[in-house]
Amino acid sequence: MYVFSNLVHMIRVWHRYQTSLRELSRLGDRELADIGILRADIQRVAWEAARVD
């Protein structure tokens, strides 16, 4: 049961990561700057957001 619940958790985290990554990538440089994110930081920010439960 633990393996299944861990797998479900990782799928949910991956889905949140992909959603955040897609949304942040659509923003322009000016919009990213307004929220304090550099384009180079998008993957890190998306991963941090995805891991929050």
Secondary structure, DSSP 8 states (H G I E B T S, - for coil): -HHHHHHHHHHHHHHHHHHHHHHHHHS-HHHHHHTT--GGGHHHHHHHHHH--
